[in-house]
Amino acid sequence: MKTITEFPRQIVEFPDMAIVMPDGCRLSARVWMPADAEQNPVPAIVEHLPYRKRDGTTARDALTHPYLAGHGYASIRVDMRGSGDSEGLMEDEYTEQELQDACDVIGWAARQPWCTGAVGMMGISWGGFNALQVAARQPPALKAIITLCSTDDRYADDIHYKGGLLLNENMGWGATMLSYSSRPPDPAIAGERWREMWLGRLENEPFLPAVWLRHQTRDAYWRRGSVCEDFSLIGAATLAVGGWGDAYKNAVSRLVSGLTAPAKGIVGPWIHKYPHFAVPDPAIGFLQEALRWWDCWLKGIDTGASRDPAMRLYVMDSVPPRDWYLERPGRWIAEQSWPSPEIHMRRLALGDGGALSESASMTRSVSIRSPQDCGMAGGEYCAIWLGPELPGDQRDDDLKSVTFDCAPLDAPLDIVGGPVVRLSVQADQPKGMLAVRLCDVQPDGASTRITYGVLNLTHRGGHEFPENLPVGETVEIVLRLDDIAWRIAAGNRLRLAVSSTYWPLVWPSPEPVTLTLLQGTLDLPVRKSGDGDEWRFEEPEAAAPRLIEQLRKSSNSRTVTRDPASGVVSLAILDDFGETRDLDHGLVTASSARELWTIDPEKALSAQGETHWSQSLSRGDWSVSTETSTAMTSDAEFFYLKGSIRAYEGGELVFQRLFDESLPRGFL
């Protein structure tokens, strides 16, 4: 990544600009803008987040916001109400208050003497979500957005539920937010009120894993804020960006095909990061691409952005399976319209003896009863921490599944889109699930997960009104796997693997289930293979990185163990984010997270998850820290969630709070 230190316009930075909401709540914003903006006004770009601009997103903010400001924008990074250095309380994600605050920030920015009145909104993950939701509220000044690693469907495609199954990330990310949002503001910004603000947050901290688990179907809670409910509400020009290694890849296709406003999509090989510093490589000149978008829609300059292809996708080449990649070979393709007429569906059938071909057929049924630890090679649901989080070699999970293989390919095969699996199955329990993985099998037998999908079989007719399975009767299942762009090399085999469990990605069914598979087909979205890139991005640029002193290095590990006596399988995850001192304002920050997921392969109700987060902040004689924990178990009828917050000032315990919730399982 090339560091840019001189820009067309000189920059001035405001570490704490007050934005007062109509109810008097003061939001704190860090703002970069051209030094002469009051004489020569510029459009504004808003990023509205709960992740703490002072010490949370500082590294990426330093790369991004000064760059935009230096090219003629007021770049505004706002701490949401109840987070970072802003006043107020945070109750949940994407609340009416959060979205209204964002609209008020946009209106405030448009009225400033340094602003032309045109505003854009951008963000990744939470910031990408609320950019879409705010755009659907149509604040008059909002002309364009850039949404990255986000979704249009809060129920079906976020960190809570997938295919109607409970993602363990519901607890995992809820635990992360418990830790993130229980930290105080910086006294250097908040002044003497910092402690009062901190204690107010701690006393009102929501236990989000339980909040989300109370809504197990696609009810009004999830429909609110799901912009797929009515794409026509979004009038802002939308650039949607995703990564094949990220959990939120599917929304890009739906946004580009569904929005009536101008919309373009980019999906690269990346995990959950901005693509100018994301991995795996190739990174792209995302900030130059963003400027083309902003210049077009906020300044009215013909940059060609409005005529770009509808979708620019990176087709990844076959590689041996690893749980981490620094680089992925492949090529960029460009589709002028989406859905693309260049992509057609090729149907393969499941056959006797594990065959997968156009002419195969099943004359004998196959039983599927996977051990509860099938899925241990699945990696993280959302790879984000730059550690060994990607799906590894799938051979062990393949052995715990029913698999169907095609013959070695005579020529490369490019899959671009979401494969669709249709299965005829019977179940011996009223509740059950299935997981389907599409794998790329190397000549030596190594198996790489291309894409996958999971389904709660009680949700086979939809996510609003689940129904028990009719035991012993045949039901028809249609499951769309996640979007992907992948080239299977000549000589490799395509494998479809079907299992009745997928731990620890999703919580298991209340009872072990035997599925009987009677028939099945796989529809592959296939595009003609070609050579060379159809689109070229500029090399990545960014502003100068923030200056820090590294006091403790970061580290990541994932360890799977099996107890030889009990047979219990454990996944232990350690993410130590290290300790640093910010050389700009002197704040010392440290954090670490530990997760433990355990299960007995023979007992569905043995599933357990627990997390522990440590956070500390200090400067001179001032120091605070928090310890937060969550834990989850279940029986056949209830989920049991526990949590705690312990807050320390100068080493002394100043606050303690415990959470204890029992919630009905419903159809999970």
N, C-alpha and C positions, 0 to 999 in steps of 0.2 A: 504494500500500500504506500503510495507516494504522499508524503507530508507537504501540505501547502501552507506557507507562512505569510505570503503576500497575496492580497486579494484586490479586486477592482475598487473596492471601497473600504476605507478605514473603519475599524470596529470599535464600539464602546460596549462594555458589559455592565449590567446591573445585577448584583448577586441576589438582591431581595427587593423586588418591585411589588408594592401592595396592589392587589386587585380586590376591592371591597364589593361583596355580593349585596343584592338588594336587602337582605335581612341583616346586614351589618357584619357578616362573617368575613374576616380578612384572609384571603388566599395569598400565599407567597409564591412569586414567580421569579425565576432567573431568566433574564432577557439579554439577548445580544442583538445589536442593530447597527447600521451604518452611523458613524459619528455625525453626519450631516443630515440625518433623517428628518429632522424638524424643518429644514430648509428644502429638502428633496424627499418627500414622503415615499414610503415603500409599502408593499403588501406585508401582511403578518402571517406567520405560520405558528399554530398552536399545538403543543403536545401536553396532554392532560393526564397525569399518572399518580398512582399512590406509592410509587417506588422510591421516593426520597431523592430529590435533586441534589441535596447537599453531600450525600455519601452513598446513595444507592445506584443511580444511573450516571454518576459523574464521569466515568471513563468514556462511555459512549457519547454522552452529551458533549464532551470536549471535542470529539472527533467531528460531530455533526453540526451542531448549532452555529458555531463561529463560521463554518464554511458557508452555510446558507446566508448568514448575515453579511459576510464579506462579498456576496454576490447580489446584495440589494434586497434583503428581507429583514424584517423584525422577527426574530426567532424566539418564541416564548415557551419556556418549559415550566409548567404549573404543577405545584404540589396540590393534589386533590384535597378537598375538605377532610380534615381529620387525619392527614398524613404529612410526614415530613415537617416542614415549618409552617404549615397552614393551620388556622384555627378550625374549630368544629369537631364533629365526630363522624366516623365512617361506619355505616351500618351493614353494607353488603356490596357486591359488585354491581355496577351499572344501574344504580338506583335512580329514581326520578330526580332526586336532589343532585346527584352527580352529573346527570345529563343536562339539567337546567343550569347548573353552575357553568358547565362548558359552554352552553349557549350564551350565558351572560358574559363569560370571558371573551368570546368571539365578538359580541356586541361592544364590549368595553374597548377591545383592541381597535375595532373599526372606527371608533369615535376619537381616537388619539390623534393629536396634530402630526405625529410622525408616520401615520398610516394613511394609505390611499383609500381605505374603506373596503378593500378586497382582502379576504382572509382564507387561508387554507388550514387544514388540520391533518396531522400525520401521527403515526405511532405504530409500534409493534406489540403484538399480544394485547394486553389490556388497552393500550393506546390505539391499537388497530380496531378492537371491538368498539370502543366508544366513539371513534371517528365515524364508523358506519352508523351507529345508533344516533349520534348527533346529526349527521347528514340527513337522516330520515325525519328529523324534527324541523328541518329546513330553516335554520337561522338565516336571515336575509343576506348577511355579509359573506357566508360560507360559499365559495365558488368551486372548490376542488378539495379532494382528500387523497392521501396515500395511506393505504391500510396494508400492514404487513403481518403475516402469521396470525390471522384472525378468522372469525367465522360469521356467517350470516344466520346460523341456526344454533341457539344457545343450548338446546337440549341434545340434539343428535351429534354435534360436532365440537364439543368443548371438553373440559377435563372432568366432567361429572358422569356422563353416561355415554356409552357407545353401543349401538345396536340394541338399546334398551337394557343393557347390563351396567352394573355399577362399576365404574372405573376406580381402581385403588388410588388413582391420582386425585379423586374427590377428597379423600382424607389427606393425601400427601401435599397437595397444594393448599388445602385448608390449613394444614399445619404450618406451611411456609408463610401464609398470610397472618396467622396468629403471631408468628415471630416478627415478621416485617412491621406490622402495624402497631405493635405494642412498644415500639421505641419512642423516645421523646424527641421533640424538636431540638435544634442546636441553640443553646443559650446565646451564642454570638448573634443569632438572628432573632430569636423570640424574646430575649432579654429576661427579666426577672420572672416572667409568667411561664417559663419553660416547665417548671415543676408542676404547677397547677394544670397546665395543658396535658402533661404526661399522665398524671393521676386520673384526670378525667377520661383519657383514652383507655387506660387500664380498667377502670371501673365499668366502662361501657363496651368493652371489646366483645364483638360477636364471636360465637363459636361456629364458624362457617361450615365445617364438615356436617354438622347436624342440621344447619339451616338448609343446605342443599339436599340432604338425604330425606328431608320431609317432602320433597317434590320428586317422586320416583317415576312419574309419567310426564308426557309433554303437555303440561297444564298451562294455565294463564301466566304462572310465574315465569316459565321459560319462553312462552310466545312473546311476552313483552320484551322488546329489545332484539328479537330475532327478525332481522330486516327481510328475510326471505318471506315473511308473511305478506309483504307488499313492497316489492322492489320499486314500484313506481314512485314511492315517497322520496326516494333519493334523487335529487336533481343535480348534485355536485358531480363534476367529472371525477372518476374514480380510477386510480391505479392500484391494482391488487397484486401483492407480491407474496410468494410462499417458497417453501423449500421441501424437497422430497424427503429429507430427514426430519421434518417437523410434523407435529400432529395436525396442523391446520391447512394441509395442502388442498383439501377438497373444495374449500370455499371459493378459490380463485376461479375455477371453471364455472361454478354456479353464478358468481357475480358477473363475470364477463358475458355469459349467455342470458342472464336474467335482467340486468339493469337496463332501463330505458335511457338513462343518462350516458354520456360518453364513458366507456370503460375499456381498460386494457389490462392484460395479465402477464406476469413474469413468474416462472417457477424454476429455480435452480437446484443444485444438488445439496443445498445447505440444511443445517439444523436450525434451531429457533433463535436466529440472530439476524441483525441487519446485514445485507449482502455485500457491503463494502469491507466488512471484516469477518464475515462468516466463514465457517469451515463446513464441509470439505471445500477446497478449491475446485474449480476456479471461482474466486470472488469476482465481482463486477464493479464498474464505476457507478455505483448506485446513486451517489450524491450528484454526479453529472446528470444521471437519468432523472433524478428528482427535480433538478433545476430546469431541465427541458419541460417537465410537466408543469411546474409552477410558473415558469415564464410564459408558457402557452395560455394557461387558464387564469392566472392572476395578473399578468402584465399585458396579455393580448399579443405577444410576440409569436410569429410563425416559426416555431422550432421544429416542426414536423411531427411533434408528439401525437397530434390528433390523427395522423395518417399512419402511425405505427401499426404493425400487425396486431390483430386482436390478442394473440397469445404467442409468447416467446418462451419456449420450454427447453430444458436441458435433458437430452436423452443420455442416460448413464449406461456405460458399457458394462458387460459382465466382468465381475471381479471376484476373486476368492472371498469367502465370508470373513469379516473381522468386526469386532465391536467398536472400532474407531478407525476413521480414515482421515488423513490430512488432505487427500486429493482424490477426485473421481474422474477418470477419463471419460470422454463422451463428446457430444457436439450439440450446438444450439440449433433448434428448428424454429421456424416462424410460420404461424398459421394466420392468413389474412382475415379469415372469418372463423367464428366459433359458435356452435359445433362445426368441425371442419369436414368438408366433403372429401378430404384426403384420407380420412380414417374410416375404415369399415370393420364390421364385426365378423369374426371368424369363429365358428362354433366347433368345439371339441366335445366328445361324449366320454363319460366314464364307463369303463368296461370291465369285464371279468378279469381276474388276475392282476388287477391294478393297472389296466391299460388306460391310456388317454389318447384318443385319436378321433378323426372325423367319422370313422366307421365303427367305432367301438360300441358295445351295448352290454348291459348287465342282465344276465339271465339268473344270477344268484345274488341274493341280498348279502350285505356285509354288516357286521356288528361293530359299533364304535363305543368303547368304554375306556376312556383315557384315564390314567392316573391323575390325581389332583395336581401334581407338579409339572404337568405338560405346559410349556410356555416359558420355562426358565431361561431359554435362549432368546426371548423376545425383546430384550433391551427395555429402555424407558419408553413409556407412552409418548412423552414429549422430550426429546433430547435437547438439553439446554446448557448444562454446566461444563461442557468441554472435557468430559471424561469418557470412560468406556461405556457409553450408553446406547449404542446402536445394536441391532439384532446380530448375534454372532452365528456360528455354524449351527444350522438347523437340524443336523442329523439326529441328535438325541430326541428333540421334539418330534421329528418325523417318525422315529421308532414308536412313539407313544400315540401316533395318529394312524388313520387309514390313508394310504397314499396311492396316487394314480400318476403314472409317468408316461410321457410320450417317448417316441424313439429319438435318438440323437438327431439334432437338426442338420439338414443338408446345407442350409444357408442361414445367415443371421435373421432374427425376427425382432421387429420393433413393436413394442406394446406402448401405446400412448392413450391414456384415459383410464377409466375404471372398469376392470373386468367384472362380469356378472355371472354368478353361480346360481344354478337352479337345481334343487335337490328334492327328491321324494323320500320322506323319512317317517319312521314310527318311533315312539318313545315309550319307555316302561314307567315313567313318572310324569305327573301333571306339570312339573316345572323342569326346564332344562335349557341348555345352551349349546351352541356349536361355534367353533372357530375354524375359519378356512384360511389357509396360507397358500400363496402362489410362490413357488421357489424355483430358483435357477440352479440346476445341479451340474457341477463340473464333471469332467471325465473321471476324476479321481474319487468322486462321490461326495465331495464337499457341497453343502446345500446353503444357498444364500436366499434369504427372504426378499422377494420382489415387492410384494404387497400383501395385505391381509384384510379380513373383516371378521366381526363377531356378531352374534345375534342371540338375544333372549328369545327363546322359541315361543314364549307367551306373548311376544310382541310381533308375531309373524304377520298380523293384519294391520299393524300400525302401532305408534307409540302412545296414543292417547287412551285407548281402552283395551288393555291386555286381557287375554283369556287363557285359562289353563289348557294344556294340551289334552286332547282326547286319547287316553292311554290305549296303546295298541292299534290305533287307527292311523291311516296314512295322511300326512299333511304335506302340502306343497310349500317349499321355501324358496324365496328369491332374495339373494344377498349380493349387494354391490360392494365390491372390494374398493379400497382406497385408490385414488388416482395415482398414476405413476407414468413415467416415461423411461423405458428400459429396453436395451438391446440385448437379447440373448444370443450368445455367440454360436456360430456353427460348431457342431460337435457336442454342445451341451443339451441337456434334457429339461423339459418343463415338467414341474411336479405340482400337483394339487394335493394338499394335505388337509384332512378333516379330523378335528378332535372335538371331544365333548367337554373339555376344560381348557382354560388358558390363564394360568396363574404365573406371576402375580399381576398381570395386566388388569384382570377383572376379578371380582369376588365370585366364588364358586356357587353353583346351585345348592339348594339346601340338602339335597340327597344325591348320591352318585347316580348317574343316569346312563342307561344303555340305549343308544340310538341304533336303529336298523335302517341302513341306507339301501334304498331299492333302485333308484335311478338318479342320474345326474348329468348336467351339461355345464360347460364353461364357455362363455362368450368372451372372446378376446378382442379389444379394440386395436386393430393392427394398422400401421402406417408403412408405406413403402420405405425400405431402408435406402439410405443415401450416404454420400461421403462429404465431409467438410461441413463447416458452419453455414447456416442460412442467415445468421444474424451475428454481428459482432458488437460487443459492448466495449466501452473504453475501459482502460485499466483503472483500478480503484484509487481514488484520492480522498484525503480527509484533512481536517485541520490538525494542529499539533496535539499529541496526546497530553493528558494531564500529568503533572509532575507529582510523583509520590516517592516515599521512602518505604521500601519493602522490609517489614519487621519480621514477618513469618511467611514462608512460601505456602502457596496453595497446593492441594493434592486431592485426588479423587480415586476411589477404589470401589469395586463390586466383587464380593466374595460369596460363592455358593458352597455350602457344606451340607453333609448328610450325617446325621447322628447314627452311628452303627448299631446302637442298641434299640432306639425307638423308631428309626427310619425317617424321622422328621427332617425335612429339607428346609434350609434357611438361606435367605439372600440378605446379606449385610451390605449396606451402602454407606460409605463415608465421603462426604463432600466438605473438605476443609478449605474455606475461601481465603485463608491466610489473615495477616494483619498488616495494615498499611497506615502511613501518616500522609495526609494531604499536605503538600508543601505550599499550597496557596493559603489555606486557612487553619492548618495545624491540627485538624481533627484526626484522631486515631480510631480506626474501626477494625473490628475483628468479628468473624462469624464462622460457624461450622454447623453441619447438619448430619445426623445419623438416622438411618432407617433400618428396620429389621422386619422382614416378611417371612413367616414360617407356616408350614403346612405339612400334615401327614399325607403322603400320597394315597392312602386308603380311606381317609376320613375327610369329607367335605367340610364338616363343622369344626374342624381343627384349625381353620384359617385364622391367622392373627397378623395384625400390622401395628407397628409402633414407630414413633418418630421422636427425636429430641433435637431442639435447636438451641444454640448458644449465640448471643450477640453482646458486643460491648462497644462503648463509645467513651472516649476520654480526651481531655486536653488540659495540660497542666495539673492542677489539684482537683479538677472535676472529672468524675468517672461514674458511669452507670452501666448496668448490664441486665440482661434478661435471660431466663431459662424457660423454655416452653416445651410442652410435651403433648402428644396425642396418642391414643391407642384405640384399636377397634377389634371386636370379636363378634360372633353371632351364634345363635342357635337356629332352629328351624322356623321360629316365629319372629324373632327380634334381632336388631342390630344393637350393639352396646358400644357407645362411644364415651371415652374419658379424655380429659385434657387438663392442663394446668398452665398458669403463668406465675412466675416468681420474678420480681423486679428488685434490683439492688442499687443503692446509691452509696458510693464510697465503700463498697463491700458489705453494707448493712442491708438486710431485708426490709424493704419499705412497702411492699405490696404482695399479696398472694391471693390467687383465685383458682378455684377448681370447677371443672365442668363434668357432668355425669348425665348422659342421655340414653334412654332406651327407646328405640323407634321400630315400629312394625315393619316387617320385611315386604309386605305386599306381594308383588309378583317377582321379586328379585331372588 
